[in-house]
Amino acid sequence: MPRSVRKGYTLGEAMQQEFSLETLLQHLGEEEPFPYGSVTPPIMQTSLFTARALRERNAQQGRNEFGYTYTRNDNPTVRLAEQKLAALEGTEDALCFGSGMAAIASAILTFAGSGAHVICVDTAYPPTRTLLESWLTRYGVQTTFVSGECVEEFEQAIQPDTRLIYLESPSSLYFRLQDLRAVSELARARGILTLCDNSWATPIFQNPHALGVDLVLHSASKYLGGHSDLLAGVVAGRRELIERVRQTRELLGGILEPFGGWLLLRGLRTLPMRMERAHKSGLQVAEWLAAQSPIAKVNHPGLPSHPQHALARAQMRGYSSLFSFETFPITEEHAYAFAERLRLFRFGCSWGGYESLLLGWAQGEADAQGKAPWLFRVYVGLENPDDLIRDMQGVIDVLAP
Ligand SMILES: Cc1ncc(COP(=O)(O)O)c(C=O)c1O
């Protein structure tokens, strides 16, 4: 094929087209053939990009003729992932980081200076909470935590110095939602920036920016990477905001490395199909658990029993496969016996890969009989859900009070 023949689409062109996400993920940013006709993009494993002429380099603020300087600032492999992520989230631009926490911390640090007040949902990912609650207080940032379940709570928590509202919908462990459109409207009217961790729903099921949220954040270590072999994070939003976060990324050095960018690109190619499967399998296992007598409650936004199910249906197109369930008071021995007799679930803190996972904790102090309710977090992987249910079926009675 002659070099002049272009395939694929640039981000700008793609935004004009009405392609489905599956198509965009394969072709976006791939309008030039990769070297030697390679199907997969090259991994630009370089720290440095040199210029051919010093005069031009100086005239272009240190950039070479291709626009690159140094991989702490930018890298073509990472850039391709960023273009696809911006298209997925429907934002003007996106940035990749070396972890979800690097993305979250860089976004917050960019916009919450000394004296700033932040409002955050109290069931946000615990290290995000710790960052706001104990670490940023050293720099004069104060945070008010709210359950986030009604807009009035945000309104009441607003102070003259409120700069950011930090959302995570659905949030960690209890999978509570915030009304993203209503909170964004409230914030925008008062000049407050909104940020939303969208790791759970992924851009396949929810686009917070389309509902008015300014910056969308991801732990790409979860579904976006999808194979439990990548640590990465994303910030997506309007170009002017992304440019400010980019400066923070350059100064703090949190960019994703090129091989990570390549792994992320590989993961993104199958994201829509994996999420379709996650939606079906997660709901099937959650529905089965909800019908088991030893289970007191299943926290899954896709179940009609979830108190915010109507909001979930209104602002999401589907559900991922991470949820939790609660037991009646049981002994620690029974809780651990249940977990350990499962053969297809491993115990680990991440999620979004191919392998099913389980975690569990007692909720509060045990009573006189040594019993307490337990919360189990379930991640349904890519195994057949019938097999996962069969695995649980054999041991579920251990959880009977
Ligand atoms: C909802 C959520 N946000 C952010 C993160 C942080 O991402 P990372 O582990 O990539 O730093 C996690 C990680 O578990 C998470 O579950």
PDBQT file of the ligand as one rigid body, heavy atoms in Angstrom, charges set to zero:
ROOT
HETATM    1  C1  LIG A 501     -12.602   2.455  42.254  1.00  0.00    +0.000 C 
HETATM    2  C2  LIG A 501     -11.101   2.528  42.220  1.00  0.00    +0.000 A 
HETATM    3  N1  LIG A 501     -10.513   3.688  41.897  1.00  0.00    +0.000 NA
HETATM    4  C3  LIG A 501      -9.174   3.816  41.870  1.00  0.00    +0.000 A 
HETATM    5  C4  LIG A 501      -8.346   2.748  42.170  1.00  0.00    +0.000 A 
HETATM    6  C5  LIG A 501      -6.863   2.962  42.182  1.00  0.00    +0.000 C 
HETATM    7  O1  LIG A 501      -6.290   2.458  41.029  1.00  0.00    +0.000 OA
HETATM    8  P1  LIG A 501      -4.786   1.881  40.963  1.00  0.00    +0.000 P 
HETATM    9  O2  LIG A 501      -4.745   0.663  41.802  1.00  0.00    +0.000 OA
HETATM   10  O3  LIG A 501      -4.611   1.643  39.498  1.00  0.00    +0.000 OA
HETATM   11  O4  LIG A 501      -3.886   2.954  41.489  1.00  0.00    +0.000 OA
HETATM   12  C6  LIG A 501      -8.907   1.510  42.478  1.00  0.00    +0.000 A 
HETATM   13  C7  LIG A 501      -8.022   0.363  42.753  1.00  0.00    +0.000 C 
HETATM   14  O5  LIG A 501      -8.385  -0.643  43.292  1.00  0.00    +0.000 OA
HETATM   15  C8  LIG A 501     -10.321   1.402  42.520  1.00  0.00    +0.000 A 
HETATM   16  O6  LIG A 501     -10.916   0.246  42.870  1.00  0.00    +0.000 OA
ENDROOT
TORSDOF 0
